Amino acid sequence: SAVISQKPSRDICQRGTSLTIQCQVDSQVTMMFWYRQQPGQSLTLIATANQGSEATYESGFVIDKFPISRPNLTFSTLTVSNMSPEDSSIYLCSVGSVEGENIQYFGAGTRLSVL
Amino acid sequence: AQSVTQLGSHVSVSEGALVLLRCNYSSSVPPYLFWYVQYPNQGLQLLLKYTSAATLVKGINGFEAEFKKSETSFHLTKPSAHMSDAAEYFCAVSARSNFGNEKLTFGTGTRLTIIP
């Protein structure tokens, strides 16, 4: 398994501002994923981030709103841009297992409230 | 494409009773199936996984799940519920791939409440 650290763990932001969430993993991994969990709902994949290439976004999510960086094999950031109250959610980072078993390990998440 | 249906958004069982959380999947290719648990204010923790070996999979904390292809089901069970089992449980599916990790598709979750 992998140990994943997400920062910040929670934040309260004003509408119109942007927040960058960091995800650090303790081993080199090929694939990292960013999910959104809206209040009382399940997880929805935002994008897949591979090192050295552009992130792949799911339907309904765009790079201008959720830019992602993946500078190396242990780190990624997700930015939530021009926030509105509808962006209030938990944002979770996950990494694929190095064994290639299609297992994903999750960070503790970032709880974002937008006022 | 894959999808997951979890029957019952809320399940309550008495302490010591059987826990049964239902999950049905749809997949156009042989699937990998997972159960994750989310405790309050925490991330997701992997409970168990089915990746094509034994159809009865044992996980952590006494949980197990059985893959039934004919029923397209992967229900989660635990013989005797404990108060610490109170949490949100998510079933998830991904496609198998020779290239490793594929994206997960999650069910809507089941909130398990344990009655003392």
gemmi code that builds the backbone of each chain (N, CA, C; Angstrom):
import gemmi

chains = {
    "A": [
        ("SER", (0.839, -1.194, 0.000), (0.000, 0.000, 0.000), (0.873, 1.242, 0.000)),
        ("ALA", (0.235, 2.399, -0.101), (0.944, 3.668, -0.146), (0.406, 4.588, 0.928)),
        ("VAL", (1.276, 5.465, 1.419), (0.852, 6.480, 2.380), (0.690, 7.793, 1.621)),
        ("ILE", (-0.498, 8.363, 1.715), (-0.835, 9.546, 0.935), (-1.160, 10.684, 1.876)),
        ("SER", (-0.534, 11.817, 1.648), (-0.774, 13.005, 2.467), (-1.410, 14.076, 1.608)),
        ("GLN", (-2.501, 14.619, 2.091), (-3.177, 15.702, 1.397), (-3.150, 16.956, 2.242)),
        ("LYS", (-2.908, 18.090, 1.581), (-2.941, 19.373, 2.254), (-3.697, 20.389, 1.421)),
        ("PRO", (-4.493, 21.253, 2.013), (-4.872, 21.248, 3.429), (-5.916, 20.182, 3.716)),
        ("SER", (-6.139, 19.890, 4.967), (-7.162, 18.909, 5.317), (-8.557, 19.529, 5.218)),
        ("ARG", (-8.639, 20.829, 5.451), (-9.900, 21.538, 5.291), (-9.635, 23.020, 5.078)),
        ("ASP", (-10.556, 23.691, 4.446), (-10.413, 25.127, 4.243), (-11.778, 25.748, 4.018)),
        ("ILE", (-11.876, 26.999, 4.384), (-13.070, 27.797, 4.120), (-12.623, 28.951, 3.242)),
        ("CYS", (-13.246, 29.075, 2.082), (-12.788, 30.046, 1.094), (-13.936, 30.959, 0.664)),
        ("GLN", (-13.567, 32.116, 0.153), (-14.540, 33.064, -0.382), (-14.791, 32.767, -1.857)),
        ("ARG", (-16.009, 32.997, -2.273), (-16.327, 32.797, -3.689), (-15.448, 33.651, -4.569)),
        ("GLY", (-15.095, 33.117, -5.734), (-14.264, 33.851, -6.664), (-12.781, 33.617, -6.492)),
        ("THR", (-12.402, 33.022, -5.385), (-10.986, 32.737, -5.150), (-10.648, 31.328, -5.634)),
        ("SER", (-9.378, 30.971, -5.542), (-8.916, 29.641, -5.966), (-8.174, 28.968, -4.827)),
        ("LEU", (-8.214, 27.659, -4.794), (-7.517, 26.872, -3.785), (-6.745, 25.758, -4.466)),
        ("THR", (-5.488, 25.606, -4.078), (-4.674, 24.509, -4.599), (-4.498, 23.447, -3.530)),
        ("ILE", (-4.829, 22.230, -3.876), (-4.734, 21.084, -2.979), (-3.535, 20.249, -3.389)),
        ("GLN", (-2.742, 19.870, -2.406), (-1.540, 19.096, -2.678), (-1.724, 17.644, -2.274)),
        ("CYS", (-1.125, 16.762, -3.035), (-1.163, 15.328, -2.749), (0.248, 14.766, -2.882)),
        ("GLN", (0.737, 14.229, -1.779), (2.091, 13.682, -1.731), (2.003, 12.192, -1.380)),
        ("VAL", (2.720, 11.365, -2.114), (2.708, 9.925, -1.832), (4.124, 9.492, -1.499)),
        ("ASP", (4.245, 8.448, -0.662), (5.547, 8.055, -0.148), (6.311, 7.097, -1.068)),
        ("SER", (5.791, 6.833, -2.253), (6.482, 5.988, -3.217), (6.147, 6.469, -4.619)),
        ("GLN", (6.935, 6.079, -5.567), (6.697, 6.520, -6.939), (5.528, 5.733, -7.542)),
        ("VAL", (4.581, 6.440, -8.099), (3.402, 5.815, -8.688), (3.166, 6.406, -10.068)),
        ("THR", (2.659, 5.582, -10.942), (2.412, 6.044, -12.301), (1.169, 6.920, -12.373)),
        ("MET", (0.096, 6.433, -11.772), (-1.178, 7.108, -11.946), (-1.685, 7.684, -10.631)),
        ("MET", (-2.155, 8.903, -10.708), (-2.826, 9.539, -9.581), (-4.185, 10.018, -10.060)),
        ("PHE", (-5.134, 9.999, -9.161), (-6.513, 10.330, -9.499), (-7.035, 11.389, -8.535)),
        ("TRP", (-7.892, 12.229, -9.046), (-8.574, 13.224, -8.211), (-10.080, 12.998, -8.292)),
        ("TYR", (-10.706, 12.910, -7.098), (-12.148, 12.689, -7.004), (-12.810, 13.833, -6.247)),
        ("ARG", (-14.085, 14.034, -6.497), (-14.914, 14.946, -5.738), (-16.042, 14.160, -5.072)),
        ("GLN", (-16.280, 14.485, -3.820), (-17.393, 13.883, -3.084), (-18.262, 15.005, -2.553)),
        ("GLN", (-19.349, 15.268, -3.228), (-20.265, 16.320, -2.792), (-21.022, 15.851, -1.565)),
        ("PRO", (-21.523, 16.796, -0.775), (-22.157, 16.437, 0.500), (-23.195, 15.336, 0.374)),
        ("GLY", (-23.016, 14.282, 1.126), (-23.963, 13.182, 1.140), (-23.977, 12.322, -0.102)),
        ("GLN", (-22.987, 12.477, -0.937), (-22.990, 11.733, -2.197), (-21.755, 10.856, -2.331)),
        ("SER", (-21.708, 10.131, -3.444), (-20.590, 9.238, -3.702), (-19.430, 9.996, -4.343)),
        ("LEU", (-18.415, 9.261, -4.707), (-17.238, 9.865, -5.310), (-17.387, 9.916, -6.827)),
        ("THR", (-16.969, 11.025, -7.380), (-16.968, 11.205, -8.823), (-15.554, 11.538, -9.264)),
        ("LEU", (-15.064, 10.822, -10.250), (-13.717, 11.064, -10.739), (-13.665, 12.375, -11.512)),
        ("ILE", (-12.715, 13.233, -11.131), (-12.512, 14.484, -11.848), (-11.549, 14.266, -13.012)),
        ("ALA", (-10.390, 13.679, -12.687), (-9.365, 13.511, -13.720), (-8.337, 12.498, -13.268)),
        ("THR", (-7.621, 11.996, -14.259), (-6.496, 11.089, -14.046), (-5.226, 11.829, -14.430)),
        ("ALA", (-4.223, 11.759, -13.557), (-2.992, 12.507, -13.787), (-1.813, 11.548, -13.899)),
        ("ASN", (-1.240, 11.488, -15.075), (-0.022, 10.715, -15.282), (1.164, 11.661, -15.354)),
        ("GLN", (2.278, 11.251, -14.809), (3.462, 12.090, -14.825), (3.947, 12.289, -16.241)),
        ("GLY", (4.211, 13.524, -16.587), (4.779, 13.838, -17.888), (3.777, 14.024, -19.000)),
        ("SER", (2.492, 13.999, -18.669), (1.483, 14.222, -19.709), (0.336, 15.043, -19.129)),
        ("GLU", (-0.493, 15.532, -20.004), (-1.652, 16.302, -19.573), (-2.649, 15.389, -18.857)),
        ("ALA", (-3.306, 15.935, -17.872), (-4.329, 15.170, -17.168), (-5.503, 14.873, -18.093)),
        ("THR", (-6.143, 13.753, -17.860), (-7.329, 13.353, -18.619), (-8.563, 13.624, -17.781)),
        ("TYR", (-9.451, 14.479, -18.279), (-10.612, 14.908, -17.509), (-11.847, 14.107, -17.892)),
        ("GLU", (-12.678, 13.854, -16.889), (-13.943, 13.169, -17.109), (-14.986, 14.160, -17.618)),
        ("SER", (-16.045, 13.591, -18.165), (-17.126, 14.418, -18.677), (-17.672, 15.303, -17.561)),
        ("GLY", (-17.816, 16.574, -17.871), (-18.353, 17.515, -16.899), (-17.297, 18.283, -16.128)),
        ("PHE", (-16.048, 17.930, -16.322), (-14.946, 18.614, -15.648), (-13.990, 19.158, -16.709)),
        ("VAL", (-13.531, 20.400, -16.513), (-12.667, 21.037, -17.506), (-11.421, 21.577, -16.850)),
        ("ILE", (-10.381, 21.677, -17.658), (-9.076, 22.068, -17.156), (-9.076, 23.498, -16.620)),
        ("ASP", (-9.849, 24.386, -17.204), (-9.866, 25.774, -16.736), (-10.397, 25.874, -15.309)),
        ("LYS", (-11.303, 24.994, -14.950), (-11.891, 25.009, -13.624), (-11.052, 24.199, -12.628)),
        ("PHE", (-10.496, 23.119, -13.087), (-9.743, 22.206, -12.220), (-8.359, 21.891, -12.811)),
        ("PRO", (-7.492, 22.884, -12.908), (-6.155, 22.584, -13.432), (-5.386, 21.661, -12.504)),
        ("ILE", (-4.651, 20.740, -13.098), (-3.907, 19.725, -12.356), (-2.455, 19.765, -12.801)),
        ("SER", (-1.567, 19.636, -11.842), (-0.147, 19.477, -12.150), (0.327, 18.128, -11.658)),
        ("ARG", (1.320, 17.573, -12.338), (1.911, 16.284, -11.952), (3.385, 16.374, -12.294)),
        ("PRO", (4.155, 17.091, -11.487), (5.552, 17.355, -11.843), (6.481, 16.156, -11.700)),
        ("ASN", (6.122, 15.200, -10.861), (6.969, 14.011, -10.676), (6.101, 12.830, -10.240)),
        ("LEU", (6.756, 11.714, -9.933), (6.012, 10.482, -9.658), (5.484, 10.383, -8.237)),
        ("THR", (5.710, 11.386, -7.411), (5.231, 11.325, -6.024), (4.344, 12.502, -5.635)),
        ("PHE", (4.008, 13.363, -6.552), (3.338, 14.608, -6.180), (2.373, 15.060, -7.272)),
        ("SER", (1.244, 15.639, -6.820), (0.284, 16.227, -7.747), (-0.471, 17.332, -7.020)),
        ("THR", (-0.959, 18.287, -7.775), (-1.842, 19.313, -7.213), (-3.099, 19.430, -8.049)),
        ("LEU", (-4.189, 19.761, -7.360), (-5.465, 20.090, -7.990), (-5.839, 21.494, -7.539)),
        ("THR", (-6.154, 22.352, -8.481), (-6.618, 23.694, -8.152), (-8.104, 23.794, -8.462)),
        ("VAL", (-8.859, 24.309, -7.522), (-10.269, 24.609, -7.748), (-10.337, 26.111, -7.982)),
        ("SER", (-10.681, 26.494, -9.201), (-10.569, 27.883, -9.621), (-11.900, 28.609, -9.559)),
        ("ASN", (-11.814, 29.914, -9.299), (-13.009, 30.769, -9.329), (-14.176, 30.091, -8.607)),
        ("MET", (-13.960, 29.812, -7.343), (-14.885, 28.976, -6.588), (-16.249, 29.620, -6.358)),
        ("SER", (-17.239, 28.769, -6.311), (-18.607, 29.143, -5.946), (-19.071, 28.175, -4.857)),
        ("PRO", (-20.157, 28.491, -4.164), (-20.634, 27.581, -3.110), (-20.878, 26.147, -3.609)),
        ("GLU", (-21.184, 25.993, -4.894), (-21.412, 24.657, -5.442), (-20.145, 23.796, -5.452)),
        ("ASP", (-18.996, 24.427, -5.272), (-17.735, 23.679, -5.220), (-17.449, 23.120, -3.828)),
        ("SER", (-18.303, 23.432, -2.874), (-18.124, 22.897, -1.522), (-18.263, 21.390, -1.559)),
        ("SER", (-17.182, 20.708, -1.258), (-17.118, 19.252, -1.388), (-15.899, 18.749, -0.631)),
        ("ILE", (-15.774, 17.430, -0.621), (-14.517, 16.820, -0.212), (-13.781, 16.436, -1.496)),
        ("TYR", (-12.529, 16.805, -1.574), (-11.707, 16.459, -2.727), (-10.676, 15.423, -2.268)),
        ("LEU", (-10.645, 14.303, -2.977), (-9.764, 13.213, -2.576), (-8.783, 12.867, -3.680)),
        ("CYS", (-7.577, 12.626, -3.247), (-6.522, 12.155, -4.121), (-6.376, 10.647, -3.922)),
        ("SER", (-6.131, 9.934, -4.987), (-5.827, 8.508, -4.850), (-4.683, 8.140, -5.786)),
        ("VAL", (-4.036, 7.041, -5.466), (-2.940, 6.558, -6.300), (-3.174, 5.100, -6.633)),
        ("GLY", (-2.720, 4.709, -7.798), (-2.806, 3.315, -8.185), (-1.697, 2.524, -7.530)),
        ("SER", (-1.981, 1.265, -7.232), (-0.974, 0.426, -6.574), (0.185, 0.144, -7.519)),
        ("VAL", (1.375, 0.063, -6.955), (2.560, -0.187, -7.766), (2.565, -1.608, -8.310)),
        ("GLU", (1.768, -2.505, -7.662), (1.729, -3.889, -8.109), (0.865, -4.065, -9.346)),
        ("GLY", (0.166, -3.035, -9.743), (-0.670, -3.113, -10.933), (-1.910, -3.946, -10.745)),
        ("GLU", (-2.431, -3.982, -9.521), (-3.618, -4.794, -9.263), (-4.896, -4.004, -9.425)),
        ("ASN", (-4.811, -2.825, -10.002), (-5.988, -1.973, -10.141), (-6.565, -1.588, -8.793)),
        ("ILE", (-5.751, -1.538, -7.765), (-6.192, -1.065, -6.457), (-5.820, 0.401, -6.338)),
        ("GLN", (-6.714, 1.184, -5.769), (-6.414, 2.585, -5.499), (-6.421, 2.830, -4.004)),
        ("TYR", (-5.458, 3.609, -3.577), (-5.349, 4.005, -2.177), (-5.618, 5.497, -2.083)),
        ("PHE", (-6.374, 5.859, -1.032), (-6.876, 7.220, -0.938), (-6.226, 8.012, 0.182)),
        ("GLY", (-6.084, 9.313, -0.059), (-5.736, 10.227, 1.004), (-6.960, 10.518, 1.856)),
        ("ALA", (-6.741, 11.289, 2.912), (-7.822, 11.595, 3.858), (-8.789, 12.631, 3.328)),
        ("GLY", (-8.409, 13.311, 2.248), (-9.319, 14.261, 1.647), (-9.127, 15.683, 2.140)),
        ("THR", (-9.631, 16.610, 1.340), (-9.649, 18.038, 1.690), (-11.096, 18.482, 1.715)),
        ("ARG", (-11.525, 18.956, 2.863), (-12.906, 19.403, 3.025), (-12.986, 20.885, 2.757)),
        ("LEU", (-13.627, 21.232, 1.678), (-13.688, 22.611, 1.212), (-15.085, 23.173, 1.381)),
        ("SER", (-15.161, 24.328, 2.020), (-16.416, 25.073, 2.119), (-16.200, 26.413, 1.448)),
        ("VAL", (-17.123, 26.773, 0.569), (-17.040, 28.044, -0.142), (-18.210, 28.917, 0.289)),
        ("LEU", (-17.887, 30.098, 0.766), (-18.929, 30.999, 1.283), (-19.367, 32.023, 0.232)),
    ],
    "B": [
        ("ALA", (-18.253, -0.037, -20.504), (-18.528, 0.873, -19.398), (-18.955, 0.071, -18.171)),
        ("GLN", (-18.682, 0.622, -17.019), (-19.029, -0.050, -15.761), (-19.971, 0.815, -14.935)),
        ("SER", (-20.787, 0.155, -14.138), (-21.636, 0.857, -13.181), (-21.865, -0.036, -11.978)),
        ("VAL", (-22.250, 0.599, -10.883), (-22.490, -0.107, -9.629), (-23.789, 0.403, -9.019)),
        ("THR", (-24.582, -0.516, -8.510), (-25.806, -0.169, -7.793), (-25.736, -0.729, -6.387)),
        ("GLN", (-25.875, 0.140, -5.409), (-25.925, -0.293, -4.020), (-27.354, -0.133, -3.533)),
        ("LEU", (-27.952, -1.237, -3.151), (-29.337, -1.214, -2.685), (-29.369, -0.859, -1.211)),
        ("GLY", (-30.086, 0.196, -0.905), (-30.181, 0.623, 0.486), (-29.156, 1.675, 0.799)),
        ("SER", (-29.585, 2.912, 0.886), (-28.651, 3.984, 1.232), (-28.359, 3.991, 2.727)),
        ("HIS", (-29.275, 3.429, 3.508), (-29.088, 3.330, 4.954), (-29.466, 1.922, 5.409)),
        ("VAL", (-28.581, 1.328, 6.212), (-28.843, 0.016, 6.793), (-28.543, 0.089, 8.283)),
        ("SER", (-29.478, -0.416, 9.075), (-29.276, -0.469, 10.525), (-29.349, -1.908, 10.992)),
        ("VAL", (-28.373, -2.299, 11.795), (-28.377, -3.642, 12.364), (-28.020, -3.540, 13.841)),
        ("SER", (-28.462, -4.519, 14.581), (-28.132, -4.565, 16.008), (-26.717, -5.093, 16.203)),
        ("GLU", (-26.093, -4.642, 17.246), (-24.765, -5.137, 17.578), (-24.822, -6.655, 17.738)),
        ("GLY", (-23.887, -7.354, 17.073), (-23.867, -8.812, 17.114), (-24.651, -9.483, 16.004)),
        ("ALA", (-25.440, -8.725, 15.270), (-26.234, -9.296, 14.181), (-25.443, -9.322, 12.884)),
        ("LEU", (-25.995, -10.055, 11.916), (-25.363, -10.153, 10.602), (-25.451, -8.825, 9.860)),
        ("VAL", (-24.343, -8.469, 9.219), (-24.325, -7.307, 8.340), (-24.356, -7.798, 6.891)),
        ("LEU", (-25.285, -7.248, 6.106), (-25.360, -7.562, 4.673), (-25.556, -6.260, 3.909)),
        ("LEU", (-24.573, -5.896, 3.109), (-24.662, -4.698, 2.274), (-24.603, -5.167, 0.819)),
        ("ARG", (-25.580, -4.721, 0.052), (-25.756, -5.263, -1.297), (-25.104, -4.391, -2.362)),
        ("CYS", (-24.523, -5.075, -3.349), (-23.876, -4.396, -4.472), (-24.088, -5.231, -5.724)),
        ("ASN", (-24.633, -4.596, -6.739), (-24.725, -5.224, -8.050), (-23.951, -4.382, -9.051)),
        ("TYR", (-23.318, -5.043, -9.977), (-22.477, -4.328, -10.918), (-22.902, -4.606, -12.352)),
        ("SER", (-22.456, -3.734, -13.214), (-22.618, -3.933, -14.653), (-21.281, -3.622, -15.293)),
        ("SER", (-20.819, -4.540, -16.125), (-19.528, -4.319, -16.764), (-19.494, -5.036, -18.107)),
        ("SER", (-18.968, -4.363, -19.097), (-18.879, -4.948, -20.437), (-17.653, -5.850, -20.571)),
        ("VAL", (-16.782, -5.805, -19.573), (-15.581, -6.648, -19.566), (-15.464, -7.256, -18.174)),
        ("PRO", (-14.681, -8.332, -18.016), (-14.509, -8.899, -16.670), (-14.043, -7.834, -15.704)),
        ("PRO", (-14.716, -7.733, -14.581), (-14.426, -6.604, -13.687), (-13.476, -6.928, -12.558)),
        ("TYR", (-12.903, -5.863, -12.006), (-12.344, -5.911, -10.670), (-13.384, -5.236, -9.766)),
        ("LEU", (-13.600, -5.771, -8.577), (-14.602, -5.237, -7.671), (-13.976, -4.949, -6.311)),
        ("PHE", (-14.455, -3.910, -5.684), (-13.870, -3.452, -4.429), (-14.959, -3.001, -3.469)),
        ("TRP", (-14.655, -3.130, -2.185), (-15.417, -2.468, -1.139), (-14.465, -1.563, -0.367)),
        ("TYR", (-14.897, -0.302, -0.209), (-14.167, 0.663, 0.587), (-15.059, 1.098, 1.750)),
        ("VAL", (-14.420, 1.488, 2.846), (-15.148, 2.034, 3.987), (-14.644, 3.445, 4.266)),
        ("GLN", (-15.573, 4.309, 4.629), (-15.228, 5.688, 4.971), (-15.780, 5.992, 6.352)),
        ("TYR", (-14.894, 6.163, 7.317), (-15.298, 6.576, 8.652), (-15.484, 8.090, 8.670)),
        ("PRO", (-16.254, 8.592, 9.604), (-16.535, 10.038, 9.631), (-15.266, 10.877, 9.578)),
        ("ASN", (-15.293, 11.844, 8.683), (-14.194, 12.803, 8.533), (-12.871, 12.152, 8.138)),
        ("GLN", (-12.957, 11.039, 7.452), (-11.756, 10.379, 6.986), (-11.861, 10.055, 5.500)),
        ("GLY", (-10.727, 9.634, 4.926), (-10.726, 9.196, 3.536), (-11.261, 7.779, 3.411)),
        ("LEU", (-11.027, 7.171, 2.268), (-11.513, 5.817, 2.023), (-10.435, 4.795, 2.337)),
        ("GLN", (-10.866, 3.718, 2.968), (-9.961, 2.614, 3.292), (-10.428, 1.359, 2.563)),
        ("LEU", (-9.511, 0.667, 1.916), (-9.869, -0.543, 1.194), (-10.208, -1.650, 2.179)),
        ("LEU", (-11.413, -2.229, 2.032), (-11.834, -3.362, 2.851), (-11.419, -4.686, 2.225)),
        ("LEU", (-11.722, -4.823, 0.942), (-11.398, -6.051, 0.235), (-11.528, -5.836, -1.264)),
        ("LYS", (-11.002, -6.804, -2.019), (-11.019, -6.678, -3.468), (-11.208, -8.055, -4.112)),
        ("TYR", (-11.860, -8.056, -5.262), (-11.954, -9.248, -6.103), (-11.228, -8.941, -7.405)),
        ("THR", (-10.234, -9.779, -7.702), (-9.457, -9.525, -8.910), (-9.320, -10.772, -9.773)),
        ("SER", (-10.144, -11.767, -9.557), (-10.254, -12.942, -10.444), (-9.787, -14.246, -9.824)),
        ("ALA", (-9.317, -14.224, -8.622), (-8.922, -15.473, -7.974), (-10.172, -16.081, -7.315)),
        ("ALA", (-10.116, -16.378, -6.041), (-11.247, -16.996, -5.355), (-12.455, -16.081, -5.376)),
        ("THR", (-13.627, -16.655, -5.550), (-14.847, -15.844, -5.615), (-15.283, -15.358, -4.243)),
        ("LEU", (-14.866, -16.036, -3.176), (-15.140, -15.571, -1.822), (-13.892, -14.848, -1.331)),
        ("VAL", (-14.061, -13.585, -1.072), (-12.923, -12.749, -0.730), (-13.033, -12.328, 0.727)),
        ("LYS", (-11.962, -12.498, 1.456), (-11.936, -12.066, 2.857), (-11.158, -10.769, 2.960)),
        ("GLY", (-11.702, -9.868, 3.766), (-11.056, -8.579, 3.924), (-10.686, -8.303, 5.365)),
        ("ILE", (-10.491, -7.032, 5.643), (-10.112, -6.637, 6.997), (-11.342, -6.538, 7.882)),
        ("ASN", (-11.119, -6.528, 9.193), (-12.173, -6.312, 10.195), (-13.293, -7.338, 10.128)),
        ("GLY", (-13.005, -8.545, 9.630), (-13.985, -9.620, 9.621), (-14.978, -9.588, 8.477)),
        ("PHE", (-14.817, -8.673, 7.544), (-15.717, -8.585, 6.401), (-15.305, -9.560, 5.293)),
        ("GLU", (-16.289, -9.990, 4.531), (-16.029, -10.789, 3.344), (-17.097, -10.500, 2.296)),
        ("ALA", (-16.788, -10.853, 1.060), (-17.720, -10.637, -0.037), (-17.587, -11.784, -1.028)),
        ("GLU", (-18.697, -12.097, -1.666), (-18.696, -13.186, -2.634), (-19.053, -12.667, -4.016)),
        ("PHE", (-18.198, -12.959, -4.976), (-18.444, -12.589, -6.359), (-19.327, -13.653, -6.992)),
        ("LYS", (-20.507, -13.224, -7.473), (-21.430, -14.137, -8.152), (-21.685, -13.606, -9.547)),
        ("LYS", (-21.018, -14.205, -10.500), (-21.125, -13.722, -11.874), (-22.544, -13.857, -12.407)),
        ("SER", (-23.210, -14.975, -12.077), (-24.557, -15.207, -12.610), (-25.551, -14.168, -12.111)),
        ("GLU", (-25.286, -13.627, -10.929), (-26.177, -12.620, -10.358), (-25.602, -11.208, -10.493)),
        ("THR", (-24.438, -11.091, -11.071), (-23.697, -9.809, -11.161), (-23.721, -9.100, -9.817)),
        ("SER", (-23.376, -9.849, -8.769), (-23.418, -9.271, -7.428), (-22.079, -9.425, -6.720)),
        ("PHE", (-21.893, -8.577, -5.724), (-20.677, -8.614, -4.894), (-21.070, -8.072, -3.522)),
        ("HIS", (-21.942, -8.790, -2.841), (-22.474, -8.347, -1.557), (-21.435, -8.489, -0.448)),
        ("LEU", (-21.455, -7.553, 0.470), (-20.528, -7.519, 1.603), (-21.230, -8.042, 2.854)),
        ("THR", (-20.553, -8.926, 3.582), (-21.151, -9.475, 4.795), (-20.154, -9.496, 5.940)),
        ("LYS", (-20.721, -9.511, 7.144), (-19.950, -9.714, 8.357), (-20.851, -10.445, 9.332)),
        ("PRO", (-20.404, -11.552, 9.902), (-21.311, -12.368, 10.719), (-21.859, -11.660, 11.957)),
        ("SER", (-21.038, -10.812, 12.565), (-21.442, -10.202, 13.831), (-21.005, -8.744, 13.846)),
        ("ALA", (-21.966, -7.840, 13.839), (-21.668, -6.413, 13.771), (-21.091, -5.906, 15.088)),
        ("HIS", (-20.170, -4.967, 14.929), (-19.561, -4.304, 16.090), (-19.836, -2.811, 15.980)),
        ("MET", (-19.892, -2.160, 17.105), (-20.169, -0.720, 17.095), (-19.189, 0.040, 16.210)),
        ("SER", (-17.965, -0.416, 16.154), (-16.942, 0.274, 15.356), (-17.153, 0.128, 13.846)),
        ("ASP", (-18.119, -0.702, 13.452), (-18.402, -0.878, 12.022), (-19.261, 0.242, 11.449)),
        ("ALA", (-19.767, 1.106, 12.304), (-20.602, 2.210, 11.831), (-19.789, 3.130, 10.931)),
        ("ALA", (-20.218, 3.246, 9.678), (-19.451, 3.995, 8.677), (-20.242, 4.017, 7.380)),
        ("GLU", (-19.655, 4.653, 6.366), (-20.209, 4.629, 5.014), (-19.411, 3.610, 4.212)),
        ("TYR", (-20.126, 2.775, 3.468), (-19.486, 1.718, 2.690), (-19.767, 1.936, 1.205)),
        ("PHE", (-18.702, 1.858, 0.417), (-18.814, 2.076, -1.021), (-18.345, 0.835, -1.777)),
        ("CYS", (-19.163, 0.412, -2.711), (-18.782, -0.626, -3.659), (-18.253, 0.064, -4.912)),
        ("ALA", (-17.228, -0.514, -5.529), (-16.646, 0.114, -6.719), (-16.223, -0.959, -7.715)),
        ("VAL", (-16.207, -0.568, -8.965), (-15.836, -1.478, -10.050), (-14.821, -0.802, -10.954)),
        ("SER", (-13.905, -1.588, -11.486), (-13.032, -1.086, -12.534), (-12.840, -2.189, -13.559)),
        ("ALA", (-12.459, -1.764, -14.738), (-12.191, -2.739, -15.788), (-10.820, -3.351, -15.563)),
        ("ARG", (-10.665, -4.609, -15.961), (-9.340, -5.202, -15.910), (-8.519, -4.628, -17.036)),
        ("SER", (-7.231, -4.540, -16.782), (-6.355, -3.986, -17.803), (-4.977, -4.595, -17.673)),
        ("ASN", (-4.363, -4.857, -18.811), (-2.987, -5.342, -18.796), (-2.009, -4.224, -18.487)),
        ("PHE", (-2.532, -3.004, -18.478), (-1.651, -1.864, -18.277), (-1.678, -1.364, -16.850)),
        ("GLY", (-2.432, -2.059, -15.996), (-2.529, -1.611, -14.617), (-3.736, -0.756, -14.408)),
        ("ASN", (-3.598, 0.213, -13.576), (-4.733, 0.883, -12.965), (-5.704, 1.541, -13.932)),
        ("GLU", (-6.938, 1.191, -13.750), (-8.037, 1.811, -14.462), (-8.878, 2.595, -13.459)),
        ("LYS", (-9.664, 3.491, -13.963), (-10.451, 4.333, -13.070), (-11.532, 3.520, -12.377)),
        ("LEU", (-11.876, 3.941, -11.172), (-12.924, 3.311, -10.385), (-14.251, 4.022, -10.603)),
        ("THR", (-15.305, 3.235, -10.672), (-16.659, 3.772, -10.669), (-17.312, 3.331, -9.376)),
        ("PHE", (-17.793, 4.290, -8.608), (-18.321, 4.013, -7.276), (-19.839, 3.951, -7.271)),
        ("GLY", (-20.363, 3.144, -6.362), (-21.774, 3.186, -6.057), (-22.084, 4.389, -5.186)),
        ("THR", (-23.374, 4.558, -4.889), (-23.806, 5.738, -4.146), (-23.563, 5.626, -2.649)),
        ("GLY", (-23.130, 4.453, -2.192), (-22.777, 4.299, -0.791), (-23.926, 3.814, 0.069)),
        ("THR", (-23.584, 3.113, 1.147), (-24.551, 2.655, 2.147), (-24.038, 3.057, 3.515)),
        ("ARG", (-24.864, 3.803, 4.218), (-24.497, 4.208, 5.575), (-24.963, 3.131, 6.551)),
        ("LEU", (-24.026, 2.531, 7.250), (-24.320, 1.465, 8.199), (-24.371, 2.029, 9.613)),
        ("THR", (-25.484, 1.808, 10.262), (-25.678, 2.209, 11.663), (-25.789, 0.954, 12.508)),
        ("ILE", (-25.105, 0.954, 13.637), (-25.143, -0.195, 14.552), (-25.950, 0.205, 15.784)),
        ("ILE", (-26.946, -0.585, 16.083), (-27.827, -0.312, 17.225), (-27.306, -1.078, 18.438)),
        ("PRO", (-27.062, -0.364, 19.531), (-26.506, -1.051, 20.717), (-27.463, -2.114, 21.273)),
    ],
}
model = gemmi.Model(1)
for chain_id, residues in chains.items():
    chain = gemmi.Chain(chain_id)
    for i, (resn, *xyz) in enumerate(residues, 1):
        res = gemmi.Residue()
        res.name, res.seqid = resn, gemmi.SeqId(i, " ")
        for name, pos in zip(("N", "CA", "C"), xyz):
            atom = gemmi.Atom()
            atom.name, atom.element = name, gemmi.Element(name[0])
            atom.pos, atom.b_iso = gemmi.Position(*pos), 0.0
            res.add_atom(atom)
        chain.add_residue(res)
    model.add_chain(chain)
structure = gemmi.Structure()
structure.add_model(model)
structure.setup_entities()
